[in-house]
Amino acid sequence: MIQIPVPGMGTFGSDHVPPGTIAQAVAYAVEAGYRHIDCASVYGNEKMIGNTLAKIFSGQKVKREDLWITSKLWNDKHGKADVIPSCLQSLKDLQLEYLDLYLVHWPFPNYHPPKCDVTSRSPNAHPYIHEEFMTTWREMEKLVDSGLVRHIGTSNMTIPKLKLLLRDARIKPVVNEMELHPNFQQQELRKFVQANGMQPIGFCPLGSPHRPERDRTEGDAVDMEDPVVKKIAAAHGVHPAAICLKWAVANGIIPIPFSTNPRNIKANFEAVTEDPLTDAEIQELATIDKNSRLIKGQVFLWEGATGWQDLWDPEGKIAT
């Protein structure tokens, strides 16, 4: 399994803060010790982050090779002719010559096209079609061949989809990024990922308060009032949020919390790198899994979807 710096600095949600705040947050994070920045084209802030990275590297205290930088292919760029140009655009915006990791953001090419109301289903949306996904993945592999990307991976994939990809890929995914926190531990999927040589990366380790209502299921935050979490937090003398991050690391997960507050950025880093949980605490936290997914994501976009289903067809036809 590859070595990826822990923790990562998430950058989703910066559209809810004043312009330039995300750039400052990334600078704070690197100064605090973060060496992993998790980006995506759909977040709409890669140009700002790129300006910050250029300033960081010009100061020569941190070199490009010291940082692990991830970006992601958005849903409207799954087409064969779109994958490489999309990556090149992210590289241009981030002012980089290569990415350490490039992910397929969602396994479905589903998105809201222009003038499609955010509460309605996209007329072009459909379930996972493996043949389509492999067309996308072949272009992802070309990015590695060309040296534009060091590693490729997936995000929001489930076990049946990963089995197909692992069977058919020439270059295997090195990570699967997915929602992971004490209330939604995804133990079966996480263990499958790890058993197959992939690194689980956990988004929403503390929740996602700025995500649109249409994307939510159980709410927007992890339960910081859980008695087990509070008890363990008191024993360590930290905020319950720190226990959620410690839980991730204890289970081999790389958490990618997002904050623009310098104090919280530093606290999140220290939570991951200092004072680990005991074996007994890890076992106790394993009992509070509520199977409580915060982010329902893209599944609602096609007609007939009734929940977070794993619709797939080995023959490449739309599942019915």
C-alpha positions in Angstrom: 0.0 0.0 0.0 1.3 3.4 -0.9 2.3 5.9 1.8 0.0 9.0 1.8 0.5 11.8 4.4 -2.0 11.9 7.3 -4.2 13.8 7.7 -5.4 15.4 4.5 -6.7 19.0 4.3 -10.1 18.9 2.7 -11.1 21.8 0.5 -14.9 21.2 -0.1 -17.2 23.9 1.2 -15.0 27.0 0.5 -17.8 28.5 -1.5 -19.5 29.3 1.8 -16.6 31.4 3.1 -15.3 34.8 1.9 -13.2 34.8 -1.3 -9.5 34.0 -0.5 -10.3 32.2 2.7 -9.6 28.8 1.3 -6.2 30.1 0.1 -5.4 31.2 3.6 -6.6 28.0 5.0 -4.3 25.9 2.8 -1.4 28.1 3.7 -2.2 27.7 7.4 -2.5 23.9 7.0 0.9 23.6 5.3 2.4 25.8 8.0 0.8 23.6 10.7 2.3 20.4 9.2 -0.2 19.1 6.7 1.4 17.6 3.6 -1.7 16.3 1.9 -4.2 18.6 0.1 -7.5 17.1 -1.2 -8.9 19.1 -4.1 -11.5 18.7 -6.8 -12.4 20.6 -9.9 -16.1 20.8 -8.9 -15.2 22.6 -5.7 -14.5 25.7 -7.8 -11.4 26.8 -5.9 -8.4 25.2 -7.6 -7.2 28.5 -9.1 -7.1 30.0 -5.6 -5.4 27.0 -4.2 -2.9 27.0 -7.1 -1.9 30.6 -6.3 -1.3 29.6 -2.7 0.8 26.6 -3.7 2.9 28.8 -6.0 3.6 31.1 -3.1 4.4 28.2 -0.8 6.9 26.7 -3.2 8.5 30.0 -4.0 9.3 30.4 -0.3 11.4 27.2 -0.6 10.6 26.0 2.9 8.2 23.4 1.4 9.0 21.8 -2.0 6.5 20.4 -4.5 7.7 16.8 -3.7 6.9 17.4 -0.1 3.2 17.7 -0.7 0.7 15.1 -1.8 -2.0 16.8 -3.9 -5.2 15.1 -5.1 -7.8 16.3 -7.6 -10.9 14.6 -9.0 -12.6 14.1 -12.3 -16.1 15.5 -12.2 -19.2 13.7 -13.4 -19.7 15.7 -16.6 -16.2 14.8 -17.8 -16.4 10.9 -17.9 -16.4 10.9 -21.7 -13.3 9.5 -23.5 -12.5 12.9 -25.0 -12.9 14.8 -21.6 -10.8 12.9 -19.1 -7.3 14.1 -20.1 -8.4 17.7 -20.8 -10.1 17.9 -17.4 -6.9 16.8 -15.7 -4.9 19.3 -17.7 -7.2 22.0 -16.6 -6.8 21.1 -12.9 -3.0 21.0 -13.4 -3.2 24.5 -14.9 -5.4 25.9 -12.2 -3.3 24.3 -9.4 -0.1 25.4 -11.2 1.4 21.9 -11.1 3.3 19.7 -13.5 1.8 16.5 -12.0 -0.8 15.3 -9.5 0.0 12.7 -6.9 -3.5 11.3 -7.1 -6.4 11.7 -9.5 -9.8 10.2 -8.6 -13.0 9.5 -10.5 -15.2 11.6 -8.2 -18.4 9.5 -8.5 -18.9 6.2 -10.4 -21.9 7.6 -12.1 -21.7 10.3 -14.8 -24.6 12.0 -13.2 -24.9 15.8 -12.7 -27.3 18.6 -12.9 -26.9 20.2 -16.4 -27.5 24.0 -16.9 -31.0 25.1 -16.1 -31.8 21.8 -14.4 -33.3 22.7 -11.0 -31.2 21.3 -8.2 -34.3 19.6 -6.6 -35.1 17.7 -9.8 -33.5 14.6 -11.4 -31.2 15.1 -14.3 -32.8 13.9 -17.5 -29.6 12.2 -18.6 -28.8 10.4 -15.3 -28.6 6.7 -15.1 -27.1 3.9 -12.9 -23.6 2.6 -13.0 -22.7 0.9 -16.3 -19.4 -0.9 -16.1 -18.5 -0.6 -19.7 -18.9 3.2 -19.6 -16.8 3.4 -16.4 -14.0 1.3 -18.0 -13.9 3.8 -20.9 -13.3 6.5 -18.4 -10.8 4.4 -16.5 -8.7 3.6 -19.6 -8.2 7.4 -20.0 -7.2 7.6 -16.3 -4.6 5.0 -16.9 -3.2 7.1 -19.8 -2.7 9.9 -17.3 -0.4 7.7 -15.3 1.4 6.5 -18.5 2.1 10.1 -19.5 3.4 11.1 -16.1 0.7 13.7 -15.5 -0.6 11.7 -12.6 1.4 9.5 -10.2 -1.6 7.4 -9.0 -5.3 7.0 -9.8 -8.1 6.0 -7.6 -11.9 5.9 -7.0 -14.3 7.7 -4.8 -17.7 6.6 -3.6 -17.4 3.1 -5.1 -19.0 0.1 -3.5 -17.8 -3.5 -3.4 -19.5 -4.9 -6.5 -18.2 -2.0 -8.6 -14.7 -2.3 -7.2 -14.7 -6.1 -7.9 -15.4 -5.3 -11.5 -12.8 -2.6 -11.7 -10.1 -4.7 -10.0 -10.9 -7.5 -12.5 -10.6 -5.3 -15.6 -8.2 -2.5 -14.8 -4.6 -2.5 -16.1 -3.6 0.0 -13.4 -5.4 -0.7 -10.2 -6.9 2.0 -8.0 -4.7 2.9 -5.0 -7.5 4.5 -2.9 -11.2 4.6 -2.5 -12.4 7.9 -1.0 -15.7 7.5 0.9 -17.8 8.9 3.7 -16.3 7.5 7.0 -16.9 8.6 10.6 -17.9 6.8 13.8 -21.6 7.1 13.0 -21.0 5.5 9.5 -18.1 3.1 9.7 -18.7 1.1 6.5 -16.7 -1.8 8.0 -17.4 -4.3 5.2 -16.4 -1.9 2.4 -13.5 -0.5 4.4 -12.1 -4.0 5.0 -12.6 -4.9 1.4 -10.7 -1.9 0.2 -7.8 -2.6 2.6 -7.7 -6.3 1.8 -7.3 -5.4 -1.9 -4.3 -3.1 -1.4 -6.2 0.2 -1.5 -6.1 3.0 1.0 -9.4 4.2 2.4 -9.7 8.0 2.6 -12.5 9.3 4.7 -14.4 12.5 3.8 -16.9 14.1 6.2 -15.0 12.9 9.2 -16.7 15.5 11.3 -19.8 16.2 9.1 -20.5 18.5 6.2 -22.6 21.5 7.4 -22.5 23.4 4.1 -23.6 20.6 1.8 -26.9 21.3 -0.1 -30.0 19.9 1.5 -30.7 17.8 -1.6 -27.5 15.8 -0.9 -28.2 15.0 2.8 -29.8 12.0 4.4 -29.5 12.0 8.2 -28.3 15.6 8.7 -25.0 17.4 8.4 -22.9 16.5 11.3 -21.4 13.6 13.3 -23.0 13.1 16.7 -20.6 14.8 19.1 -22.9 14.2 22.0 -22.6 10.5 21.8 -21.9 9.3 25.3 -19.0 7.0 24.2 -17.4 9.8 22.2 -17.8 12.3 25.0 -16.4 9.9 27.6 -13.3 9.1 25.5 -12.8 12.8 24.7 -12.9 13.7 28.4 -10.3 11.0 29.1 -8.0 12.5 26.5 -8.8 16.1 27.4 -9.9 17.0 23.9 -13.0 18.1 22.0 -15.1 15.2 20.7 -14.2 16.1 17.2 -10.7 15.0 17.9 -11.9 11.6 18.9 -13.6 11.2 15.5 -10.3 11.9 13.8 -8.4 9.6 16.1 -10.9 6.9 15.3 -10.2 7.2 11.6 -6.4 6.9 12.0 -6.8 4.0 14.4 -8.7 2.1 11.7 -6.2 2.8 8.9 -8.3 5.6 7.4 -6.9 8.9 6.2 -9.3 11.6 7.3 -9.6 14.9 5.3 -11.2 17.4 7.6 -12.0 20.9 6.3 -11.7 24.1 8.3 -10.7 27.7 7.6 -10.1 28.5 11.3 -6.3 28.4 12.1 -7.0 27.1 15.6 -9.1 24.2 14.3 -6.7 23.4 11.5 -4.0 23.0 14.0 -6.2 21.1 16.4 -7.3 18.6 13.7 -3.6 18.0 12.8 -2.7 17.4 16.4 -5.7 15.1 16.9 -4.4 12.8 14.2 -0.7 12.9 15.0 -0.7 12.9 18.8 -2.1 10.8 21.7 -3.6 7.8 19.9 -6.6 5.8 21.2 -6.1 2.7 23.2 -7.2 -0.7 21.9 -10.1 -0.6 24.4 -11.3 2.8 23.1 -11.1 1.6 19.5 -13.2 -1.4 20.4 -15.7 0.8 22.3 -16.1 3.2 19.3 -16.7 0.2 17.0 -20.0 -0.3 18.9 -21.5 3.2 18.1 -21.8 2.7 14.3 -25.4 3.9 13.4 -25.1 3.2 9.7 -26.0 6.9 9.5 -24.9 8.2 6.1 -24.8 12.0 5.9 -24.4 12.3 2.1 -26.7 10.5 -0.3 -24.9 11.8 -3.3 -25.8 11.0 -6.9 -28.1 8.1 -6.5 -31.3 10.2 -6.4 -30.7 11.6 -9.9 -32.2 8.8 -12.0 -35.9 7.8 -12.2 -36.7 4.7 -10.1 -33.9 5.3 -7.5 -35.2 4.6 -4.0 -32.1 5.0 -1.9 -28.4 4.4 -1.8 -28.6 1.3 -4.1 -25.7 -0.5 -5.7 -27.1 -0.7 -9.2 -24.7 -2.4 -11.6 -24.6 -4.8 -14.5 -21.5 -6.9 -15.4 -22.6 -6.9 -19.0 -22.6 -3.1 -19.2 -26.3 -2.7 -19.5 -28.5 -0.4 -17.4 -29.7 -2.3 -14.3 -33.4 -2.7 -14.0 
